[in-house]
Amino acid sequence: MSLQSDFDDKVAELIAKAEQMTDDQVVKAIQFLDKARKEVAATVGTTDWQLYHLPQLKTAIERAMQEFANKYGIELNRDQSKFWEQGISMVDDPLRTVGIMAAIPAIDTTIFGAMQNYSKHLIDSLGMDATNKIYSEFASGLIGEKSPFEVMQAVGNNLNDKGIFSSIAARAETITRQECGRILEEASQARMEAAATVVPGLKKMWQHGASRVPRLTHLAAEGQTRDVDKPFDVGGEQLMYPRDMNGSPGNTINCSCYTVPFIDDWSDLESQAA
């Protein structure tokens, strides 16, 4: 096998690992959320359907959703460290695979903490929004605007029902994929810029992941290469990397693409390995 094929195989391996990490993180989010749903359902099931019980229901909903936001927010922040490290590996490992052992300068982690705080804010906001929507449905039932059956249909008997909890689960998945992927890409971008100072000719390439349905504009960007400090042209926007916060929501949310290191000329490396 050639060095280039070894390099490409390592990149593919790292992308597969990143996608599995993201899928596993989504499972965690759904497990935390389903626990909250069960707690709300248990309270409803043991509470008389009377208006004077509304404050009790409100307290139970707030407690369940706040616990979800707190516990999953902490879990997500802790696991995002793994995505930051994976972003660094997306650069280091392919280079090492082909014998490039240059000492790459360390990257600044200040932005990592800021991104973690933003992710926690999104989860907290999700918990508060969910509390308000669920409470509103139960209030409608207890004042007679909806029947108990209609309320439970609106809330959802499980996370697959077309109800409030289903929409909360979808938002939790989107936040998880977006924020973990964004942290990975920010680390990868910073690492490539650092690597370019000691690896002459290093570039970056836009590559689509295989796990989700692509946007046509992102699929069109497949294989686009740039100097590591230059943006890609994707969907009419200049993006430094997939999920770039400077891009529009429509061009970045639910993106499953990656930035990977790219070597334009393999002749020197191949001759050294011969």
C-alpha positions in Angstrom: 0.0 0.0 0.0 1.1 3.6 -0.6 1.6 6.2 2.0 -1.4 8.1 0.6 -3.7 5.1 0.9 -2.5 4.6 4.5 -3.2 8.3 5.2 -6.7 8.1 3.7 -7.5 4.9 5.6 -6.5 6.5 8.9 -8.7 9.5 8.1 -11.6 7.2 7.3 -11.0 5.4 10.6 -11.0 8.6 12.6 -14.2 9.8 10.9 -15.9 6.5 11.8 -14.8 6.8 15.4 -16.0 10.4 15.6 -19.4 9.4 14.2 -19.7 6.5 16.7 -18.8 8.9 19.6 -21.5 11.3 18.5 -24.1 8.5 18.2 -23.2 7.3 21.7 -23.5 10.8 23.1 -27.0 11.1 21.6 -28.0 7.8 23.3 -26.9 9.3 26.6 -29.0 12.4 26.0 -32.1 10.3 25.2 -31.6 8.2 28.3 -31.5 11.2 30.6 -34.6 12.7 28.9 -36.6 9.4 29.1 -35.9 9.3 32.8 -37.3 12.8 33.1 -40.4 11.8 31.0 -41.0 8.8 33.3 -40.8 10.9 36.4 -43.4 13.3 35.0 -45.7 10.5 33.9 -45.4 8.9 37.3 -46.5 12.1 39.0 -49.4 12.5 36.7 -50.4 8.9 37.2 -50.6 9.3 41.0 -52.2 12.7 41.1 -55.9 13.4 41.0 -57.0 15.3 37.9 -58.1 18.4 39.9 -57.2 22.0 39.5 -55.9 22.4 43.0 -53.1 19.9 42.2 -51.7 22.1 39.4 -48.9 23.6 41.7 -47.9 20.1 42.6 -47.7 19.1 39.0 -45.8 22.2 38.1 -43.2 21.5 40.8 -42.8 17.9 39.7 -42.3 19.0 36.0 -39.8 21.6 37.0 -37.8 19.2 39.2 -37.7 16.5 36.5 -36.7 18.8 33.7 -34.1 20.7 35.8 -32.6 17.4 36.8 -32.4 16.4 33.2 -30.7 19.7 32.2 -28.3 19.6 35.2 -27.2 15.9 34.8 -27.0 15.8 31.1 -25.3 19.2 30.9 -22.6 18.0 33.2 -22.2 14.7 31.3 -22.1 16.5 28.0 -19.4 19.0 29.2 -17.3 16.1 30.5 -17.6 14.1 27.3 -16.8 17.1 25.1 -13.2 16.8 26.3 -13.1 13.6 24.4 -14.3 15.3 21.2 -11.7 18.1 21.6 -9.0 15.4 21.9 -10.5 13.6 18.9 -10.3 16.8 16.9 -6.6 16.9 17.6 -6.2 13.3 16.7 -7.9 14.0 13.3 -4.7 15.9 12.5 -2.0 14.2 14.4 -2.8 10.5 13.7 -2.9 10.7 9.8 0.4 12.6 9.8 2.1 10.1 12.1 0.8 7.3 10.0 2.9 8.5 7.1 6.0 9.2 9.2 5.5 12.9 9.9 6.7 13.2 13.5 7.2 17.0 13.7 6.6 18.5 17.1 3.4 20.4 16.6 2.9 23.4 18.9 0.2 23.1 21.6 -3.1 24.8 20.8 -4.9 27.4 22.9 -7.8 25.8 24.8 -9.5 29.0 26.0 -12.2 28.8 23.4 -12.9 25.2 24.5 -14.2 26.4 27.9 -16.4 29.0 26.2 -17.9 26.4 23.9 -18.6 24.1 26.8 -20.4 26.9 28.6 -22.5 27.7 25.5 -23.5 24.0 25.2 -24.6 24.0 28.9 -26.6 27.1 28.2 -28.4 25.4 25.3 -29.2 22.4 27.5 -30.5 24.6 30.3 -32.7 26.5 27.9 -34.0 23.3 26.5 -35.0 22.2 30.0 -36.8 25.5 30.7 -38.6 25.5 27.4 -39.7 21.9 27.9 -41.0 22.7 31.4 -43.1 25.5 30.1 -44.6 23.5 27.2 -45.4 20.5 29.4 -46.9 22.6 32.2 -49.0 24.5 29.6 -50.6 21.3 28.4 -51.4 20.1 31.9 -52.8 23.5 32.9 -55.1 23.3 29.8 -56.4 20.0 30.9 -56.9 21.0 34.5 -58.9 24.1 33.6 -61.1 22.1 31.2 -59.8 23.2 27.9 -58.6 19.7 27.0 -59.5 16.2 28.2 -56.9 14.2 30.1 -56.6 11.9 27.0 -55.8 15.0 24.8 -53.3 16.2 27.2 -51.4 12.9 27.4 -51.5 12.7 23.6 -50.0 16.2 23.4 -47.3 15.4 25.9 -46.5 11.9 24.5 -46.6 8.5 26.1 -43.0 7.9 25.0 -40.2 9.6 23.1 -41.4 8.2 19.8 -44.9 9.7 20.1 -45.7 12.8 18.1 -45.8 14.9 21.3 -43.9 17.4 23.3 -41.3 14.9 24.6 -40.7 13.8 21.0 -39.9 17.3 20.0 -37.7 17.8 23.1 -35.8 14.6 22.2 -35.2 15.9 18.6 -33.8 19.2 20.0 -31.6 17.3 22.4 -30.2 15.2 19.6 -29.6 18.3 17.4 -27.8 20.2 20.2 -25.7 17.1 21.1 -24.6 16.5 17.5 -24.0 20.2 16.8 -22.1 21.1 19.9 -19.9 17.9 20.0 -19.2 18.2 16.3 -18.4 21.9 16.6 -15.9 21.3 19.4 -14.2 18.6 17.4 -13.9 20.8 14.4 -12.7 23.8 16.3 -9.9 21.6 17.8 -9.1 20.2 14.4 -8.9 23.6 12.8 -6.6 25.0 15.6 -4.4 21.9 15.4 -4.1 22.1 11.6 -3.0 25.8 11.9 -0.4 24.8 14.4 0.7 21.8 12.3 1.1 24.0 9.2 3.9 25.9 11.0 6.1 22.7 11.0 4.6 20.7 8.1 5.3 22.6 4.9 2.5 22.4 2.3 -0.1 21.0 4.7 -3.7 21.9 3.6 -7.2 21.0 4.7 -10.0 19.3 2.8 -13.8 19.3 3.3 -15.2 15.8 3.6 -18.7 14.6 4.2 -19.5 12.0 6.9 -21.3 8.9 5.9 -23.8 8.8 8.8 -26.5 11.4 7.7 -28.3 12.7 4.6 -26.1 15.5 3.2 -27.1 18.9 2.1 -26.6 19.3 -1.7 -24.3 22.3 -1.1 -22.2 20.4 1.4 -22.0 17.4 -0.9 -20.8 19.8 -3.6 -18.1 20.9 -1.3 -16.8 17.4 -0.9 -13.0 17.3 -1.7 -12.7 21.1 -1.7 -9.1 21.9 -0.4 -7.8 25.1 1.1 -4.7 26.4 2.9 -5.4 25.7 6.6 -6.0 29.3 7.4 -8.4 30.0 4.5 -12.2 29.4 4.5 -14.1 26.9 2.4 -16.8 28.2 0.0 -19.9 26.2 1.1 -23.5 27.1 0.1 -22.4 30.7 -0.8 -20.8 31.2 2.6 -17.2 31.3 3.8 -16.8 28.6 6.5 -13.5 27.8 8.2 -14.8 24.3 9.0 -18.1 22.4 9.2 -20.5 23.9 11.9 -18.5 27.2 11.9 -20.4 29.5 14.3 -19.9 32.3 11.7 -22.1 30.4 9.3 -25.9 30.7 9.1 -28.0 28.2 11.0 -29.3 26.8 7.8 -25.8 26.0 6.6 -24.4 24.7 9.8 -27.0 23.0 12.0 -27.2 19.2 11.6 -24.1 19.3 9.5 -22.2 16.0 9.5 -19.1 17.0 7.5 -15.5 17.0 8.6 -12.3 18.9 7.9 -9.4 16.6 7.4 -5.7 17.2 6.7 -4.6 17.1 3.0 -1.2 16.7 1.5 -1.0 17.9 -2.1 2.3 16.4 -3.1 3.3 13.0 -2.0 6.4 12.6 -4.0 8.9 13.6 -1.3 7.3 11.4 1.4 7.0 8.5 -1.0 10.7 8.8 -2.0 11.8 9.0 1.7 9.8 5.8 2.4 11.1 3.9 -0.6 
